[in-house]
Amino acid sequence: MCSSDVPAVHRATAIDDVELSEILANPKRFDHVQLRVKGIARIEFEANSLYFDRTAFNTRQSKRAIWLDLGWPVRDDVQQLNRRDVVVEGTFDASLTGQDGAYLGSIVTVGKVSPSQ
């Protein structure tokens, strides 16, 4: 079967659901991909980030997190999500590694931050 015989993939949305562990394992693979990802939000000055798990969050292991380019100050509804499990939608950029290069990439053009179900 040649590649022209393979049917095109039709996605319901332009946003890919991605596991944070996949991004952390290979950030360049997701460079400039619009995605939706779950994690634990840290919303504070110069530390807006999304952590892989509670241990990484509690010990501030930034290499197990990605930067959230939310600006500062953030909206009140986003601030209320600090320390909570959230879903973030936006575009991943592997070259933007946050404050002092501490993270493994960033979610830029954040379109949505909401509590995880």
DAQUIKA-V892911 format. One record per pair of residues at least 4 apart in sequence whose ideal C-beta (glycine too) atoms are under 8 Angstrom apart, sorted by the first residue. I is the first residue (numbers start at 1). J is the second residue. D is the distance in whole Angstrom. If there is no record, write none. Layout:
BEGIN
I J D
I J D
END
This chain:
BEGIN
1 5 5
1 6 7
14 34 6
15 34 5
15 35 6
15 36 5
15 89 6
16 33 6
16 34 7
16 35 5
16 36 7
17 35 7
17 36 5
17 37 8
18 22 6
18 23 6
18 30 6
18 33 7
18 35 5
18 36 7
18 37 5
19 23 7
19 37 7
19 38 8
20 24 6
20 37 5
20 38 7
20 39 5
20 50 7
20 52 5
20 66 7
21 25 6
21 52 6
22 26 7
22 29 8
22 30 7
23 27 6
23 30 5
23 35 8
23 37 7
23 66 6
23 92 7
23 104 7
23 105 7
24 52 6
24 63 8
24 64 6
24 66 8
24 104 6
26 30 7
27 31 7
27 92 8
27 94 4
27 104 5
27 105 4
28 94 5
30 35 7
30 92 5
30 94 7
30 105 8
31 92 7
31 93 7
31 94 4
31 95 7
31 105 8
32 91 6
32 92 7
32 93 7
33 91 7
33 92 5
34 89 8
34 90 7
34 91 5
35 89 7
35 90 7
35 91 8
35 92 6
35 107 8
36 87 6
36 88 7
36 89 5
37 50 7
37 87 7
37 88 6
37 107 7
38 85 7
38 86 7
38 87 5
38 88 8
38 116 5
39 50 4
39 51 5
39 52 6
39 65 7
39 66 8
39 85 7
39 86 7
39 88 7
40 50 7
40 51 4
40 52 8
40 53 7
40 54 6
40 56 8
40 57 5
40 83 7
40 84 7
40 85 6
40 86 7
41 48 8
41 49 8
41 50 6
41 51 8
41 68 7
41 81 5
41 82 6
41 83 7
41 84 6
41 85 8
41 86 5
41 88 8
41 113 7
42 47 6
42 48 7
42 49 5
42 50 8
42 51 6
42 57 7
42 65 8
42 82 7
42 83 7
43 48 6
43 68 8
43 70 7
43 74 6
43 78 6
43 79 6
43 81 6
43 82 4
44 48 7
44 82 7
45 72 6
46 72 8
46 99 5
47 99 7
48 67 7
48 68 4
48 69 7
48 70 5
48 72 8
48 74 7
49 62 7
49 65 5
49 66 7
49 67 6
49 68 6
49 98 7
49 103 6
50 65 6
50 66 5
50 68 6
50 86 7
50 88 6
50 107 7
51 56 5
51 57 4
51 61 8
51 64 6
51 65 4
52 56 5
52 64 4
52 65 7
53 57 7
53 64 7
54 58 6
55 59 6
55 61 8
56 60 8
56 61 4
56 64 4
56 65 6
57 65 8
57 83 8
61 65 7
62 98 7
62 102 4
62 103 5
63 102 8
63 103 8
63 104 6
65 103 6
65 104 7
66 92 7
66 98 8
66 103 5
66 104 6
66 105 5
66 106 6
66 107 6
67 96 7
67 97 7
67 98 3
67 99 7
67 102 8
67 103 4
67 105 7
67 106 4
67 107 7
68 88 7
68 106 7
68 107 6
68 110 6
68 113 8
69 90 8
69 96 7
69 106 5
69 107 6
69 108 4
69 109 8
69 110 6
70 74 5
70 78 6
70 110 6
70 113 8
73 79 8
74 78 4
74 79 5
75 79 7
76 80 7
77 81 8
78 113 5
81 86 5
81 113 6
81 114 8
81 115 7
84 115 6
84 116 8
85 115 7
85 116 4
86 113 6
86 114 6
86 115 6
86 116 6
87 112 7
87 113 8
87 114 5
87 115 8
87 116 5
87 117 8
88 107 6
88 110 6
88 112 7
88 113 5
89 110 7
89 111 5
89 112 4
89 113 8
90 107 4
90 108 6
90 109 5
90 110 4
90 111 6
90 112 8
91 107 7
91 108 5
91 109 5
92 105 6
92 106 7
92 107 6
92 108 8
93 105 6
93 106 5
93 107 8
93 108 5
94 104 8
94 105 4
95 105 8
96 105 7
96 106 4
96 108 6
97 101 4
97 102 7
97 103 5
97 104 7
97 105 6
97 106 7
98 102 5
98 103 4
98 106 6
99 103 8
END
